Amino acid sequence: MAESAERVQMEPGWKQVLASEFESEYMQQLRDFLKREKEQGKTVYPPGSEIFNAFNHAPFDQVKAVILGQDPYHGPNQAHGLCFSVRKGVKIPPSLVNIYKEIEQELDVSMPEHGNLEGWADQGVLLLNATLTVQAGQAGSHQNKGWEKFTHAAIDRLNRQRDGLVFFLWGSSAQKKGKIIDRNRHLVLEAPHPSPLSAHRGFFGCGHFARANEYLIEQGKEPIDWSAL
């Protein structure tokens, strides 16, 4: 659950830069909302211990790239705190299948038969959903409860306090959220969402994964091994 700053289990760098958010009024309202959901017997994904997984796998000072998603998956055993990612043993979602296809086409590598993206996160890819929780079976159910302000703050901190990052903005929702990013300071890559409904409109062939690595190398950083999962 969303907790006060002193109780949150979060990577120290992120905890420090986001401390003021945890003490804000909107975060208290979010905590109250999540508490009510639990008291009413509703199932919330991901489990409380995994809500901040994206931050814990990609420490603030080690972030190299950011992929923005929208909501956690709302099916059983899917969401574990990383956007587009599911636990091993869970069927790979259609959007991630298309992401894998694009990587294979761009980089001529084979992708795994699972959808757990912790291997990217541990290389400094922040896999951040705009909303960090959802009610089971109810897509979008925790939107406009406060999470968007929190994740906006996270993007803002990266934008202002880090340099030379890559931001992947797929689809109109991510692109709207990414408007605050300084294009002179960071590389912003935009394309349609990889969903089967829109991937053919320009996600396929976007070249984002190769371009991201070229940019990281230009910045003197280690490129991402996209096949290392």
Buried (B, 14 or more C-beta within 10 A) or exposed (E): BBBEBEEBEBBEBBBEBBEEBBEBEBBBEBBEBBEEBEEEEBBBBBBBEBBBBBBBBBBBEBBBBBBBBBBBBBBEEBBBBBBBBBBEEBEBBEBBBBBBBBBBBBBEBEBBEBBBBBBBBEBBBBBBBBBBBBBEEEBEBBBEBBBBBBBBBBBEBBBEEBEBBBBBBBBEBBBEBBEEBEEEEBBBBBBBBBBEEBBEEEBBEBEBBBBBBBBBEEBEBEBBEBBEB
